Amino acid sequence: MNEPIDILINANVRITGIARSQADAFNAHGVRIESEKHGVVEGWRPYRVVKEAADAADRPYKFIIACFKCLPDLLPSASVLAPFLDSPFAQEAGGPTVVLIQNGLGIEHPVQIAYPNVPIISAVAWIGANLLKGPTGPTVTHGMLEELVIGLYQEAIALKNTTLFADLLNKAGQCKVVDDIQPKRYEKSLSAMVAPDVLPYTLPAARRLGLEVLYIAREWGYSEDVLPLKTVDMAIKVTIHNYQTKGEPAQTPATPATPMARGDVFGGMGYGFPPSGGGGGTRATKEFKPSMLLDVEAGRPSELEPIIGSLLDRARAKGVETPRLDLVYATLKVNQDLAVKKFAESSEHQEHIKNWFLRRPNVAGAQIDGRKEWEKASSRAEVERSENVAVRMAGGKQKVTGKPIPIDDDEDTE
């Protein structure tokens, strides 16, 4: 374990965090960070923490960083960002740049359509961390995995800000800037198919899932140069390296352990193991769970649509067969629909959506002239992002194909 470091501490940076239900605990105790890579940090807190976005929209910001889950089937990301992007501060010269640190494909497009003049930095994060409830406040456990890859979604209007954002993060972590972020988004979606803990029992199926993601990317023009075939096996290696502890039986939740250790499962398959036997032995590694698994266990809406649904939309648009992705999507869709319905029925959510649909676009002034300018910019954004347009023009095909089961309302007769 390395020596502890100051995280996100910079004399020229002030961070406002929105923590909702955790805000009081953050303000009272800070957060304890247990990191295998950076050590233990007690009581860390940003410049300020508030409960709601409206409470934070009282000043200008250089970057609006979206680290919340992308849930297009429940909550448009643009509606969450609206308090900042509709604020008078956003209309000032040198307004904010939106940074989307979210999973999935096509997540930037809805934000760009809603706010066509706001520059967007698209980011993909590889980080194994969980937020736990500690005895005095929130605790974040983090293993060794840490990398952020960022790139511009729009043209070079925010190139300077992209470099600035990367420089700030590289003072305490690892941030890489790429010319085209979309191949990295496919790569991250691919890595989601080889989740920790279940990998030893599903290696062949997990690899085929990864290959289906790769086949979709190929049809959309992402060649071996930008998304090589070895990415599939590298994703498996990263998972093994960081989350499978050598010499211990791997377990899935609520499943008894088998006597088969990690070396027995993967021996002879060419994946290999680090000399230390994996990513350490703290609970950050042993107890890590992917966020989608945590959401399903807690009955919350998950990132099913941006991670898997978006892949299937692109597969249907190009006629790519994806039997394994279809099965995963259909299985998880049942829980997703129940969770979305539960959350969508809340009065708080309905009020939020109502306000979003009734809002007045704050572009180039108010009323008729402003709306015309907004519509023109939105139309340009539609044309510029041809992949998203082509996906929507796929004829509204079902993500998972198949014949419907006929239901006869009439009583059966003998």
Secondary structure, DSSP 4 states (H G I P E B T S, - for coil): -PPP--SS--TT---EEE-GGGHHHHHHH-EEEEETTTEEEEEE--SEEESSHHHH-SS--SEEEE-S--BTTTB-HHHHHHHHHSSGGGGSTT--EEEEE--SSS-HHHHHHHSTTS-EEEEEEEEEEEEEE-SSSEEEEEEEEEEEEEEESSSGGGHHHHHHHHHHHTTTS-EEE-S--HHHHHHHHHHTTS-TTTHHHHHHHHHHHHHHHHHHHHHTT--TTTS-THHHHHHHHHHHHHH--TTSB---TTS---S-BHHHHHTTTT----TT-SS-SSHHHHT---HHHHHHHHT---SHIIIIIHHHHHHHHHT---HHHHHHHHHHHHHHHHHHHHHHTSHHHHHHHHHHHTPPP-SSSSHHHHHHHHHHHHHHHHHH-HHHHHHHTS-S--SS--PPPP---SPP--
